[in-house]
């Protein structure tokens, strides 16, 4: 992965390729885990040492990834985790990948740094 500041990204839109759901584990915040566990059952999640994840299907993809033969989509549209909503972007409290001025974003007086995965844009 190579991350670039958000201001260097002309445009981006989901291609419905399913790549994000096939190759990356989805980390869940506790409220997200609780919502998914209550709605779909605790067996749809996995507990790590210090966080929760969405369970992977037999083929290694996210358990909620659906394929309609032409496109992939998420069956969690109404309960989609934050990590999935912002993919392929990373929002950080420090400019971890450099170019702080280009990555900076003021969110209600809080300075954040936003990067996109160059290879997925």
N, C-alpha and C positions, 0 to 999 in steps of 0.2 A: 504494500500500500504506500502511496505517496500522497500526502495531503497538501492542498493548496488553499490559500485564503479565499473566503467567499467572494470578495470583491473582484477576484480574478476569474470568476465563473460567469460566462455570458448567460447561459440558461441551462436548465436541467429539468427533465421530466421522467417519470417512471416509464420504463419500456415493457413492464409486465413480464420480464424474463425469468423471474424467480431466483435470480442469482443470490440475492441477499438472504433469502430463506433457505437456500440449499447449502450454503457454505459457512454461515455464521450462526453462532448460538445467540439467542435473544436473552439478555439479562433483564430481569424484572425487579422493579422496586417492590417493597412489601405491599403497598396498596394495590398495585397491578397484580401481583401474585394472588392476593386475597380475592380480588374480583374474578380472576380467571378460575381459581380453585373452586369458588362458590358456584360459578356458572357452569363450568365444564368438568369439574371434578379435579381433585388434587393429583390424580394420576396423569394429568396432562402437563404436569410440571415436574421439575427435578430440583432438589435442594443441593446446593454446593456447600462448601465450608462457611462462606460468609454471604451468600446471595442465592437467589432463585433463578431458574432458567425455564424456558418452554421446552418440553420434552421433544426429542427428535424422533421422526418416523423411522421405519426400518431402512429406508434408503439414505438416511442421514439428514434429510431436510426437516424443516419446522413441521411439527405435527398439524399445524393449521394451514399449511400451504395447499391450495387447491389448483387444479389444472383443468381448464375447459377446452383442451386440445389445441387452442391457438394462443392462449395467454394464461399466465399464472395470476392468482389473486389470493388475498388473505381472507380466511373465514372469520377473522376477529375484527372486522371493520368497526364495529361499535365499541370494542374493548381493546383496540390495538395498543400495544405498549409504546411508550415514548420513544424507545430506541428504534422501533420500526417506523414511527411517524417521521423521524428526522433523517433516516437513512438516505443517502450515503454521507451525511454531514455529521461532524463532531462538534459539540459545543463544550468549550472548556473555560475554566476560570483563569487560566494562564496561557500565554502564547507558546504552547509546547512545540509547535511545528514552524516557528519563526514568522517573519513578516508581520509583526504585531500590528502595524498601522493598517495593513490591508485586511487583516483578520478581525480587527476590533469591531464590536457591535455594542452600542449602548442600549441596554434593556432596562428601562425604568430607573436609570441612574446607576445601574450595575454594569460594569465593564466585562463583557464576555468576548471570547475569541472563537470564531466559527471557521471551520475548514471542511472542505469536501474531498472525497477520495478521487484523485485525478483519473484513475483507471476506470472508474464507474460513472463518470460524468458524460 
